[in-house]
């Protein structure tokens, strides 16, 4: 029973694929939000830098290098999230779900075995009661008794042998 149940849990492993898909979608959503947040932050930083040091910002390539830096940081964030969410967390979640499916199969098998044992115990108790009732009743039962005796073996052979052999005789005795 248990191997069959465990085989069935393996067939349901598509949940692991579902987890990976959901985590990939979450990674994409987080990456978009982080990129949007970095762009807003970049614009805010440039605005603050222009208000504090307008000549430096206008003369330098700060306005040109910041978007490139934000793009790199967004890509790093995406790689980090994919690594942590999809690969690491996804693997942990898939493994744990597999363990949970196996535990469910084991629990079901143990419950069934426990029920069978209870049924067998109840049947044994009923049989014991019936045996006790029947042994205390006045009705006697003929029980066959097996006895071995020595005698001559009858033969149709031309040669006569008078070697003893064992025969089985069944006698009935009253109890």
ABEGO torsion letter per residue (X at the ends): XAAAAAAAAAAAAAAAAAAAAAAAAAAAAAAAAAAAAAAAAAAAAAAAAAAABAAAAAABAAAAAAAAAAAAAAAAAAAAAAAAAAAAAAAAAAAAAAAAAAAAAAAAAAAAAAAAAAAAAAAAAAAAAAAAAAAABABBBBBBBBBBBBBBBBBABABBBABBBBBBBBBBBBX
